[in-house]
Amino acid sequence: MNNMNAKAILATVSMIVIVVLTLCFSSCESEHLAVESNLKNKFMANIAGVDMTFIRLDSQTCQIGTGFAPAVNESSSAITIPVEVKGLRVVRIGELAFANCTDLSQVKCEIVDPIKLPSSAFPQKVMDEVTLRIPRLTWQRYKGSDWNSFNSIVELPYYTQEGVELKIYVQDEEKRLFKVGDGNYPAISDTAINILTLPAEVNGFKLSMIDRYAFKRKHLKGCMIPEGITHIKESAFACSDIENISLPASLAIVDDNVFMDCKNLTNVTLHEGLKSLGQMAFYNCAISDILLPNTLEQLGASCFEMCPLYSVTIPENSITSIPDMCFSFCTKLCFVSLPEGINSLGRLAFEGCFSLHDITLPASLKSIGKGCFQSIDLKTIHSRICEPFLLPAKNVFSENSYKEAILLVPPTTTPKYHQIDIWNKFTKIIEVE
């Protein structure tokens, strides 16, 4: 019986050995075939000055390295991992791909959505000491991936748009919004640029704002701003060479000084949806006519000061006041019709508009600031005001206007105008229907 058990055990052990050897042989054969297949699909490409080995996985994708040997020469000091090579998208990094590069000092990955990083891909020394540089607006993704093995991960300083290095930053991580500029320094270099088209979307983030000083004093002639931007902040284009600007319908707020001293800017279209124009927003530009949108709620002081405007169109029941010096020294402005809804004119609002001869004052007007028309020799003033109010000082209008201008007033209101200072200084008051 014991002999029979021993024989049975020996037979079982023999069978197990045979199965194991068969599996090992099969595995070795599979590995050999895989290696052989990899070697057939192997190709070389020079990436940022470094010769690198790739394996074609299919008609659209490839892998860096063969998976069992380094992909680059051990003397390499800088590595760039591309998005694609020879029309093939990089989707994998092989084992040991850069394991021999112990002297690496620069590692840059251009891939937006981080791919799997094998633990053996880089020497531990490199991951401890070298900063991994990644595309703009991708830091959170890399920190939550295998690439977090690098102690230091930093986004590249620029996003390249049409050959222009553009500084962009996360504005709201949760809402996936980004902005142009950091609010402290310009977003581009001093290189002359003819037209720059800002990207509407970068790496899953949508553009929503141009920050302060982004293009201030830059040699930028044209800028295409995409839909989605809602806010252009202070002095964003001030003192630049801008000639043409395309403002999107999504734009709601233009801050102070945004286009101040853009002396070549001749044409601007303001779309419905715009709510606010800041102080000196278009100060000393070359704009010849402007149509303010119905949605405008706020107009800043000196907004169009020193612009060679020929005409200004203000819709009814939009803004309620013309602020201080808003149109001062618009020397080519010939006539202005202020719509109903305007209840106040600020100090010096039309000071220096030497070509202005005809002005219409709405019935809604309740106050006019000092010096509003003081240097202008008006010829005709169309007043729809039924209850004339006290003017703050005689210099609201010029002395010549009091003597020569025709003040047209509503029926039966002449006695009221004769009773109220400073209106009673006008010598030619005529009632009209």
Protein Blocks (a to p, Z undefined) as FASTA:
>chain_A
ZZmmmmmmmmmmmmmmmmmmmmmmmmmmmmmmmmmmmmmmgccddeehiacddddfblmb
ccedjhlacfbdfkbcbdcddfbeghiacfbdcehklmmmmmbcbdcdfbfbacdddfkl
pcfklmmmpccdddehilmmmmmmmklmpmbdcddfbdceehiacddddfblmlopaced
jhlacfbdfbdcfbdcddfbgghiacfbdcehklgoiacfbdcddehiabdcehklgoia
bfbdcddfklmbdcehklgoiakbmbdcddehiabdcehklgoiabfbdcddfklmbdce
hklgoiacfbdcddehiafbdcehklgoilkbmbdcddehiabdcehklgoilkbmbdcd
dfklcbdcehklmmbccfbdcdfbfbdcddfbfklpcfklmmmpccdddehklmmmmmpc
fklmpmbdcddZZ
